[in-house]
Amino acid sequence: MEINSTQQFLALTSPGIEILLAQELSSLGAENVVQKPEGVYFSTSISQAYHICLWTRYASRVLLQLSSSDADNKETLHQAASEVAWSEVFESDTSFAVDFVGKSSEIRNSQFGGLTVKDAIVDHFRDSGLARPNVDKYQPEIRIQARLLKGQVRFYLDFSSRSLFQRGYRETTGAAPLKENLAAAIITRSGWLDNQNKPLIDPMCGSGTLLIEAVSMAIGCAANIRRENWGFAHWLQHNEQLWQTQYDQAYEATEEALKQFNGKVYGYDSDGRVLKAAKQNARNAGFSDFIEFTEADANHLTNKFSEDGHIVFNPPYGERIGELPELVETFVHLGQSFKENFDQWKIAIFTANTELLTLLKLSSKKRYKFKNGPLDCQLACYDINDKQREKDQITPQSDFDGKDSAFANRLLKNRKNLKSWLKKEHVECYRLYDADIPEYNVAVDVYGDYLVIQEYAAPANIDPSKAAKRLQEVLYFAPKTLNVPADKVVIKTREKQKGTNQYQKLAQKKQAITLTEYGAKFSINLWDYLDTGLFLDHRKTRQLVAEKAKNKSLLNLFAYTGSVSVQAALHGAKSITTVDMSNTYLSWAQENFRLNNLSGKQYQFVQADCLAWLKENKQSFDVIFIDPPTFSNSKRMEDSFDVQRDHVDVIRDALNCLSENGEIIFTNNKRNFKIDHEGLSALGFTAKNISDQTRDKDFQRNKHIHNSWLITRASK
């Protein structure tokens, strides 16, 4: 290969950046630039390719084409790979790896294609009388990429190496960092580079990537001058002298540009720890003099500038638990602040949650589509000017107003109706709203100082954007109406579960609060699971069971976190056996006992398949409480369980564990559950529906929240 001859290359990047990359490559001296869905093809010399690697901002990888052949199956792929003189690409003591992209009717996955190419490479060295090179999948010295498209395979040397966008200045990042090339694209599309003398603000700057890329572009630095690992370093035809020349030129140009730049950009974030990382990243990049970081909340964004400018930011998307309620409030405030305080400014917001943008009550001037990892994202650009105000006058986009919100009004009404009951009963945890208005399909629960909002999955015929808008209204009004800070609002999505256990794990915040119910203390986890550790609708059920169990023995089956057991113990139950299949929930039950200073041999905790344990148990109990899931096919169970189908079998097994004058309290949450009176009668049992007794005031609006039955021997 002639080092100064024109070679074929392929530059890769993220979706949405391709056109910017194509324009950049042309400006950096590339020839025959062609943008395709898979990337940007171009031709240039090796010397100019070194230059491109140092200066490109938008590429994630630059590949040098080694050969091209027809291939559509294993044999032709192996033959095509065998025709490459691999021993002229790298030495046998150099570790390598193969990436494979594409498929055909016979080559259906990348692993199969990669192994075929790897075998051909190894065979080449062996057939050439050379040692077999080692494969290193994680940190190879040479990386080869094979790309199969429409019956043609092209073999590339990973010229730049993976993740070219990693500039080398980031030590730490926030929770969801932007890739540097995507940040550069956002800055370009925002329009700020055409007005560099104008202020640039990032009100949610995180680890500072957007601002650092903005400064780098404004200065005119070589984007990748700090990178140390290059894919061509172990390539046999790498020309160190040419590379050093290009590097020295880029370094000198960057240093000279730094001396002449005197601009400044501004970053704000409410998290001081993240700002500390941002400042360190700016120092690493050499830009700390050009970026002013301030700890501040975006909800209180003010305009301290005497001229108009640009606001560019990448807010959280509300993907993680706890973010969305705060974001709703923030976006409402930002929309108001932009219109009131930032006249003639330009705004650019990058997000995967486009529904949040509607809360700004602004008309976007332009939107660009991008990908951030697997997420479809948009960059929405706004001009805060007279034209925007004219649009608002023609089509008023009124802000949320409490008096116009049916949901807010219903919350106030429900709270008023429950006020005297809450005061009388000293209830800390209760349901305030449960899809009372069909358009607002949520449940709102109060847990002390916290709100838990459970979104029910919308029916298939409901427009998702409408459902999202309703949820935003709920998340905005619920904390404001009830005077709860947004950071104490927890949002969950509750869907009908098929073939799974009823207790879903959601996150791992591993934090809990302690709340009381009729003198009992309970550990409540609002974040890690779909359910919180305390079924609110069973408040009266717990009291009923506890009263019946006084001075008696109690079996609590499917015990969950043992709240029924705790209340029974505090009411003076003689002995309590608490059984659940989950070790997590059984440990939680034991923690609840410790919170209430309950201990002793009379309290037994058993981890077991409740149905299997019940069949084998020989002990007798005076009171048995059974609250099974509606359906379960847990791997720990021998068979699936359906409460409608199997409830008679469970009660029959419970009969063998019940004392002569004992009672069974059987509950479940299956809507329209029908108890089998004939089946129970054949067993010598009778069942009395006590659902009205176990449903408390906050659940009176939902007659189907649960059903409860008192089951005794017919003779009694």
Buried (B, 14 or more C-beta within 10 A) or exposed (E): EEEEEBBBBBBBBBEBBBBBBBBBBBEBBBEEBEBEEEBBBBBBBBBBBBBBBBBBBBBBBBBBBBEBBEBBEBEBBBBBBBEBEBBEBBBBEBBBBBBBBBBBEEBEEBEBBBEBBBBBBBBBBEEEEBEEBBEBEEEBBBBBBBBBBEEBBBBBBBBBBBEBBBBBBBEEBBEBBBBBBBBBBBBBBBBBBEBBEBBBBBBBBBBBBBBBBBBBBBBBBBBBBBBEEBBBEBBEBBBEEBBEBBBEBBBEBBEEBBEEBEBEBBBBBBBEEBBBBBBBBBBBBBBBBBBBBEEBBBBEBEBEEEEBBBBBBBBBBBEEBBBBBBBBBBBBBBBBBBBEEBBEBBBBBBBBBBBBBBBBBBBBBEEBEBBBEEEEBBBBBBBBBEEBEEEBEEEEEEEBEBEEBEBBBBBBEBBEBBEEEBEEBEBBBBBBBBBBEEEBBBBBBBBBEBBBBBBBEBEEEEEEEEBBBBBBBBBBBBBBBBEBEBEBBBBBEBEEBEEEBBBEEBEEBEEBBEBBBBEBBBBBBBBBBBBBBBBBBBBBBBBBBBEBBEEBBBBBBBBBBBBBBBBBBBBEBEBBBBBBBBEBBBBBBBBBBEBBEBEEEEBBBBBBBBBBBBBEBEEEBBBBBBBBBBBBEBEEBEEEBBBBEBBBBBBBBBBEBBEEEBBBBBBBBBEEBEBBEEBBEEBEBBBEEBBEBBBBBBBEBBEEBBBBBBBBBEEE
